[in-house]
Each structure stands twice: as C-alpha cells, then as structure tokens.
Amino acid sequence: MQVGSVCTRQVVTIDAGSTVAEAACRMRDHPVGSLVVKRAGQLSSLAGVFRDSDSARFPGFGLGSWSRAVDSTRLS
C-alpha cells in the first residue's frame, strides 16, 4: 500500500502570524489534528506544521497564552 492511497487530500492551512486560538478553532472547524503553517501571503512557502499536541502546551486555554502567534511556538 502506498502512502498516497491513504493520505488526506484536503490540506488545511493557517498563516504563520495567526494565534494559537485561531489555530485551535480552525482544527475544530475542519476536524483535523494538524495544520500546515504557511508564511503570510505565500501559498507555497511552508513554515511548518502545527499539531493539536502543540496547542496542549497552552494550559487552561487562557486568553493570555492563546493570543500568542502560531509562529512563536515550536513548529515541526
């Protein structure tokens, strides 16, 4: 079996300057566990991947921590 036969075809993206809260909402709205992070205004410029486990590093989902930009977290 090849990877292409089981991978997700629709890729959900978010701009690198988006907040963690925006990323969490986007993952909720498009039931996915990760987002491809792109540099703002550059469709083909990959900045990294934001996973649901990355959002877990912001305990309590408080507004202070959730307002941090996605690109300020560790991207893999």
C-alpha positions as CSV (number, residue, x, y, z in Angstrom):
1,M,0.0,0.0,0.0
2,Q,1.3,3.4,-0.9
3,V,1.1,6.5,1.4
4,G,-0.8,8.4,-1.3
5,S,-3.6,6.0,-1.2
6,V,-4.4,6.7,2.5
7,C,-3.3,10.3,3.0
8,T,-5.7,13.2,3.4
9,R,-6.1,15.1,0.1
10,Q,-7.6,18.3,1.5
11,V,-4.8,20.2,3.4
12,V,-6.0,22.8,5.9
13,T,-3.6,25.7,6.3
14,I,-3.1,28.7,8.5
15,D,-0.9,31.8,8.3
16,A,2.2,31.8,10.5
17,G,1.1,35.0,12.2
18,S,-2.2,33.5,13.4
19,T,-2.8,33.0,17.1
20,V,-2.9,29.6,18.8
21,A,-6.7,30.2,19.5
22,E,-7.2,30.7,15.7
23,A,-5.4,27.5,15.0
24,A,-7.5,25.6,17.6
25,C,-10.7,26.9,16.1
26,R,-9.6,26.0,12.6
27,M,-8.7,22.5,13.7
28,R,-12.1,22.2,15.4
29,D,-14.0,23.6,12.3
30,H,-12.2,21.3,9.9
31,P,-11.9,18.2,12.1
32,V,-8.2,17.7,11.7
33,G,-5.3,17.2,14.2
34,S,-2.8,19.4,12.4
35,L,-2.5,22.4,10.2
36,V,0.1,23.3,7.6
37,V,1.5,26.6,8.6
38,K,2.4,28.9,5.7
39,R,4.1,32.3,5.6
40,A,1.5,35.0,5.1
41,G,0.7,35.8,1.5
42,Q,2.9,32.9,0.2
43,L,0.8,29.9,-0.8
44,S,3.8,27.7,-1.5
45,S,6.0,28.8,1.4
46,L,5.8,26.2,4.2
47,A,6.7,27.5,7.7
48,G,5.9,24.2,9.5
49,V,3.1,22.1,10.9
50,F,1.0,23.0,14.0
51,R,-0.4,19.9,15.8
52,D,-3.1,19.5,18.4
53,S,-0.4,18.5,20.8
54,D,1.3,21.9,20.2
55,S,-1.9,23.6,21.5
56,A,-1.8,21.5,24.6
57,R,1.3,23.4,25.7
58,F,-1.0,26.4,26.5
59,P,-2.7,25.1,29.7
60,G,-6.1,26.4,30.7
61,F,-6.7,27.9,27.3
62,G,-6.4,31.3,28.9
63,L,-6.6,34.4,26.6
64,G,-3.1,35.4,27.6
65,S,-1.5,32.3,26.2
66,W,-3.9,31.8,23.4
67,S,-3.1,35.2,21.9
68,R,0.5,34.1,21.2
69,A,1.2,33.8,17.5
70,V,1.5,30.3,16.0
71,D,4.9,31.0,14.6
72,S,6.2,31.7,18.2
73,T,5.7,28.0,19.1
74,R,7.9,25.1,18.1
75,L,6.9,24.1,14.6
76,S,7.8,20.6,13.3
